[in-house]
């Protein structure tokens, strides 16, 4: 128990861990929101069930392609630039969804939103997996704690959607959450992503890059 307590104390002091985890949280806020909005999309855009299915399937396919490409792009431009690109693309995509005029643009913007979201996961998980002080011992706990934080983002989306729909239009949710996506890019730009590589070159273990 003493080791576990010390581990979480160390995590709580790791600023870069929280920068990545909280920004990663915001990239997954829309995961279930898009699905929960299907009945409203059917009514507002006068679409049938096949078209509604496309609103679910095409963004997931876009995310699949993005996850594959992310690893390739990461090796070319680095972890931090790719995470910043993901956050900015998501912010722009969320703004576009909030003003989408028809079914075709909605499908395009939702696909772009998911595509941008999945760009973030590989570099974030790569950094997190090496941010522990003793990665041979604590990598699993570090990644697990990170994923649990991210799950809060997935879980919070439908709750915020329910509140907003009770008082406002659904589009406001995308407009509101575009703000933390843009703001999250700022602390990411300040992270020292070279620290891990420097320590590996010296034969040390990775810590918080």
Sine and cosine of phi, psi and omega as CSV:
sin_phi,cos_phi,sin_psi,cos_psi,sin_omega,cos_omega
0.00,0.00,-0.61,0.80,-0.01,-1.00
-0.87,0.49,-0.65,0.76,0.00,-1.00
-0.90,0.43,-0.67,0.74,-0.01,-1.00
-0.90,0.43,-0.67,0.74,0.02,-1.00
-0.88,0.47,-0.71,0.71,0.00,-1.00
-0.90,0.43,-0.60,0.80,0.03,-1.00
-0.86,0.50,-0.74,0.67,-0.03,-1.00
-0.95,0.32,-0.48,0.88,0.12,-0.99
-0.90,0.43,-0.69,0.73,0.01,-1.00
-0.90,0.43,-0.65,0.76,0.03,-1.00
-0.89,0.45,-0.66,0.75,-0.02,-1.00
-0.89,0.46,-0.44,0.90,-0.01,-1.00
-1.00,0.00,-0.13,0.99,-0.07,-1.00
-1.00,0.05,0.99,-0.11,-0.08,-1.00
-0.88,0.48,-0.68,0.73,-0.02,-1.00
-0.90,0.44,-0.56,0.83,0.07,-1.00
-0.85,0.52,-0.70,0.72,-0.05,-1.00
-0.97,0.26,-0.54,0.84,0.08,-1.00
-0.87,0.50,-0.74,0.67,-0.02,-1.00
-0.94,0.35,-0.69,0.72,-0.07,-1.00
-0.91,0.42,-0.70,0.71,-0.03,-1.00
-0.95,0.32,-0.62,0.79,0.07,-1.00
-0.93,0.38,-0.60,0.80,0.07,-1.00
-0.90,0.43,-0.59,0.81,0.07,-1.00
-0.82,0.57,-0.73,0.68,-0.05,-1.00
-0.93,0.37,-0.43,0.90,0.01,-1.00
-0.95,0.32,-0.25,0.97,-0.03,-1.00
-0.94,-0.35,0.12,0.99,-0.02,-1.00
-0.87,0.50,-0.56,0.83,-0.11,-0.99
-1.00,0.05,-0.04,1.00,-0.12,-0.99
-0.81,0.58,-0.76,0.65,-0.01,-1.00
-1.00,-0.09,-0.28,0.96,0.02,-1.00
-0.90,0.44,-0.70,0.71,-0.01,-1.00
-0.86,0.52,-0.64,0.77,0.02,-1.00
-0.94,0.34,-0.67,0.74,-0.02,-1.00
-0.90,0.43,-0.42,0.91,-0.04,-1.00
-1.00,0.08,-0.04,1.00,-0.05,-1.00
-0.81,0.59,-0.73,0.68,0.02,-1.00
-0.86,0.51,-0.60,0.80,0.01,-1.00
-0.95,0.32,-0.63,0.77,0.05,-1.00
-0.88,0.48,-0.66,0.75,0.00,-1.00
-0.86,0.51,-0.68,0.73,-0.04,-1.00
-0.96,0.27,-0.72,0.69,-0.11,-0.99
-0.95,0.32,-0.61,0.79,-0.07,-1.00
-0.97,-0.22,0.10,1.00,0.06,-1.00
0.79,0.61,0.81,0.58,-0.02,-1.00
-0.94,-0.34,0.35,-0.94,0.03,-1.00
-1.00,-0.07,-0.04,-1.00,-0.07,-1.00
-0.93,0.38,-0.55,0.84,0.04,-1.00
-0.90,0.43,-0.71,0.71,0.03,-1.00
-0.91,0.42,-0.61,0.79,0.06,-1.00
-0.89,0.45,-0.62,0.79,0.05,-1.00
-0.89,0.46,-0.59,0.81,0.04,-1.00
-0.90,0.43,-0.53,0.85,0.03,-1.00
-0.92,0.39,-0.36,0.93,0.06,-1.00
-1.00,-0.06,-0.71,0.70,-0.13,-0.99
-0.95,0.32,-0.73,0.68,-0.08,-1.00
-0.89,0.45,-0.69,0.73,0.09,-1.00
-0.87,0.49,-0.61,0.80,0.03,-1.00
-0.91,0.41,-0.63,0.78,0.06,-1.00
-0.91,0.41,-0.62,0.78,0.06,-1.00
-0.89,0.46,-0.63,0.78,0.04,-1.00
-0.92,0.39,-0.58,0.81,0.04,-1.00
-0.90,0.44,-0.72,0.69,0.03,-1.00
-0.89,0.45,-0.66,0.75,-0.01,-1.00
-0.89,0.45,-0.67,0.74,0.00,-1.00
-0.87,0.49,-0.63,0.78,0.03,-1.00
-0.93,0.37,-0.71,0.70,-0.04,-1.00
-0.94,0.34,-0.47,0.88,-0.07,-1.00
-0.85,0.53,-0.69,0.72,0.01,-1.00
-0.89,0.46,-0.61,0.79,0.02,-1.00
-0.93,0.36,-0.72,0.69,-0.02,-1.00
-0.91,0.42,-0.62,0.79,-0.01,-1.00
-0.86,0.50,-0.61,0.79,-0.01,-1.00
-0.95,0.32,-0.31,0.95,-0.02,-1.00
-1.00,-0.05,-0.69,0.72,-0.12,-0.99
-0.93,-0.38,-0.22,0.98,0.01,-1.00
0.98,-0.19,0.24,-0.97,-0.06,-1.00
-0.92,0.40,-0.81,0.58,-0.13,-0.99
-0.90,0.44,-0.73,0.69,0.04,-1.00
-0.85,0.52,-0.60,0.80,0.00,-1.00
-0.93,0.36,-0.63,0.78,0.04,-1.00
-0.91,0.41,-0.65,0.76,0.04,-1.00
-0.90,0.43,-0.70,0.71,0.04,-1.00
-0.85,0.52,-0.69,0.73,0.01,-1.00
-0.87,0.50,-0.74,0.68,-0.02,-1.00
-0.89,0.45,-0.68,0.73,-0.01,-1.00
-0.93,0.37,-0.66,0.75,0.05,-1.00
-0.89,0.46,-0.64,0.77,0.03,-1.00
-0.91,0.41,-0.66,0.75,0.03,-1.00
-0.87,0.49,-0.71,0.70,0.03,-1.00
-0.90,0.43,-0.68,0.73,-0.01,-1.00
-0.89,0.46,-0.67,0.75,0.02,-1.00
-0.89,0.45,-0.64,0.77,0.06,-1.00
-0.89,0.45,-0.64,0.77,0.01,-1.00
-0.91,0.41,-0.65,0.76,0.04,-1.00
-0.88,0.47,-0.60,0.80,-0.06,-1.00
-0.92,0.39,-0.30,0.95,-0.01,-1.00
-0.84,-0.54,0.24,0.97,-0.06,-1.00
-0.87,0.49,0.73,-0.69,-0.10,-1.00
-1.00,-0.06,-0.33,0.95,-0.09,-1.00
-0.45,-0.89,0.04,-1.00,-0.07,-1.00
-0.89,0.46,-0.68,0.73,-0.06,-1.00
-0.90,0.44,-0.70,0.71,0.02,-1.00
-0.94,0.35,-0.56,0.83,0.06,-1.00
-0.88,0.48,-0.71,0.70,0.01,-1.00
-0.89,0.45,-0.65,0.76,0.01,-1.00
-0.91,0.42,-0.73,0.69,-0.08,-1.00
-0.94,0.33,-0.60,0.80,0.07,-1.00
-0.91,0.42,-0.61,0.79,0.04,-1.00
-0.92,0.40,-0.66,0.75,0.03,-1.00
-0.91,0.42,-0.60,0.80,0.01,-1.00
-0.89,0.45,-0.72,0.69,0.01,-1.00
-0.94,0.35,-0.62,0.78,0.05,-1.00
-0.84,0.54,-0.74,0.67,-0.01,-1.00
-0.91,0.42,-0.61,0.79,-0.01,-1.00
-0.88,0.47,-0.69,0.72,-0.08,-1.00
-0.97,0.24,-0.23,0.97,0.13,-0.99
-0.91,0.42,-0.45,0.89,-0.10,-0.99
-0.97,0.23,-0.54,0.84,-0.20,-0.98
-0.88,0.47,-0.79,0.61,-0.04,-1.00
-0.86,0.51,-0.74,0.67,0.02,-1.00
-0.91,0.41,-0.59,0.81,0.00,-1.00
-0.91,0.42,-0.74,0.67,-0.01,-1.00
-0.92,0.39,-0.54,0.84,0.04,-1.00
-0.89,0.45,-0.70,0.71,0.01,-1.00
-0.92,0.38,-0.73,0.68,-0.03,-1.00
-0.86,0.51,-0.63,0.78,-0.06,-1.00
-0.92,0.39,-0.27,0.96,0.03,-1.00
-0.90,-0.44,0.24,0.97,-0.06,-1.00
-1.00,-0.04,-0.04,1.00,-0.01,-1.00
-0.99,0.17,0.41,-0.91,-0.01,-1.00
-0.95,0.30,-0.62,0.78,0.07,-1.00
-0.80,-0.60,1.00,0.05,-0.16,-0.99
-0.92,0.40,-0.48,0.88,0.04,-1.00
-0.89,0.45,-0.49,0.87,-0.02,-1.00
-0.99,-0.11,-0.64,0.77,-0.24,-0.97
-0.92,-0.38,0.06,1.00,-0.05,-1.00
-0.86,0.51,-0.71,0.70,-0.02,-1.00
-0.87,0.49,-0.70,0.71,0.00,-1.00
-0.92,0.38,-0.60,0.80,-0.01,-1.00
-0.91,0.42,-0.75,0.66,0.01,-1.00
-0.91,0.41,-0.64,0.76,0.01,-1.00
-0.89,0.47,-0.67,0.74,0.02,-1.00
-0.92,0.39,-0.64,0.77,0.05,-1.00
-0.86,0.50,-0.73,0.68,-0.02,-1.00
-0.90,0.44,-0.58,0.81,0.03,-1.00
-0.91,0.42,-0.58,0.81,0.08,-1.00
-0.91,0.41,-0.69,0.73,0.00,-1.00
-0.88,0.47,-0.60,0.80,0.00,-1.00
-0.88,0.48,-0.46,0.89,0.08,-1.00
-0.88,0.47,-0.58,0.81,0.04,-1.00
-0.91,0.41,-0.70,0.72,0.02,-1.00
-0.89,0.46,-0.68,0.73,-0.05,-1.00
-0.95,0.32,-0.52,0.86,-0.09,-1.00
-0.97,0.22,-0.43,0.90,-0.04,-1.00
-0.81,0.58,-0.81,0.58,-0.01,-1.00
-0.89,0.46,-0.55,0.84,0.02,-1.00
-0.91,0.42,-0.74,0.67,0.05,-1.00
-0.89,0.46,-0.62,0.79,0.03,-1.00
-0.88,0.48,-0.71,0.70,0.01,-1.00
-0.87,0.50,-0.67,0.74,0.02,-1.00
-0.91,0.42,-0.70,0.72,-0.06,-1.00
-0.92,0.39,-0.66,0.76,-0.01,-1.00
-0.90,0.43,-0.51,0.86,0.03,-1.00
-0.91,0.42,-0.45,0.89,-0.12,-0.99
-0.84,-0.54,-0.43,0.90,-0.09,-1.00
-0.66,-0.75,-0.11,-0.99,0.05,-1.00
-0.99,0.13,0.45,-0.89,-0.03,-1.00
-0.87,0.49,-0.47,0.88,-0.05,-1.00
-0.88,0.47,-0.43,0.90,-0.03,-1.00
-0.89,0.45,-0.52,0.85,-0.01,-1.00
-0.87,0.50,-0.71,0.70,-0.01,-1.00
-0.92,0.39,-0.59,0.81,0.03,-1.00
-0.91,0.41,-0.69,0.72,-0.03,-1.00
-0.91,0.42,-0.73,0.69,-0.09,-1.00
-0.98,0.19,-0.12,0.99,0.16,-0.99
-0.92,0.38,-0.50,0.87,-0.06,-1.00
-0.90,0.43,-0.81,0.59,0.01,-1.00
-0.91,0.43,-0.43,0.90,0.06,-1.00
-0.91,0.41,-0.73,0.69,0.05,-1.00
-0.90,0.44,-0.69,0.72,-0.04,-1.00
-0.92,0.39,-0.54,0.84,-0.01,-1.00
-0.90,0.44,-0.43,0.90,-0.01,-1.00
-0.92,0.39,-0.42,0.91,-0.07,-1.00
-0.92,0.39,-0.81,0.58,0.02,-1.00
-0.91,0.41,-0.48,0.87,0.04,-1.00
-0.89,0.46,-0.60,0.80,0.00,-1.00
-0.91,0.41,-0.35,0.94,-0.07,-1.00
-1.00,-0.06,-0.08,1.00,-0.01,-1.00
-0.95,0.30,0.57,-0.82,0.05,-1.00
-1.00,-0.01,1.00,-0.07,-0.08,-1.00
-0.99,0.10,-0.05,1.00,0.02,-1.00
-1.00,0.03,-0.22,0.98,-0.10,-0.99
-0.87,0.49,-0.70,0.71,-0.04,-1.00
-0.88,0.47,-0.72,0.69,-0.02,-1.00
-0.90,0.44,-0.60,0.80,0.02,-1.00
-0.90,0.43,-0.68,0.73,-0.03,-1.00
-0.94,0.34,-0.56,0.83,0.05,-1.00
-0.91,0.41,-0.61,0.79,0.02,-1.00
-0.89,0.45,-0.49,0.87,0.00,-1.00
-1.00,0.03,-0.01,1.00,0.00,-1.00
1.00,0.06,0.15,0.99,0.00,-1.00
-1.00,-0.01,0.04,-1.00,0.04,-1.00
-1.00,-0.09,0.46,-0.89,-0.03,-1.00
-0.92,0.38,0.61,-0.79,0.06,-1.00
-0.59,-0.81,0.90,-0.43,0.22,-0.98
0.74,0.67,0.88,0.47,0.13,-0.99
-0.94,-0.34,0.00,0.00,0.00,0.00
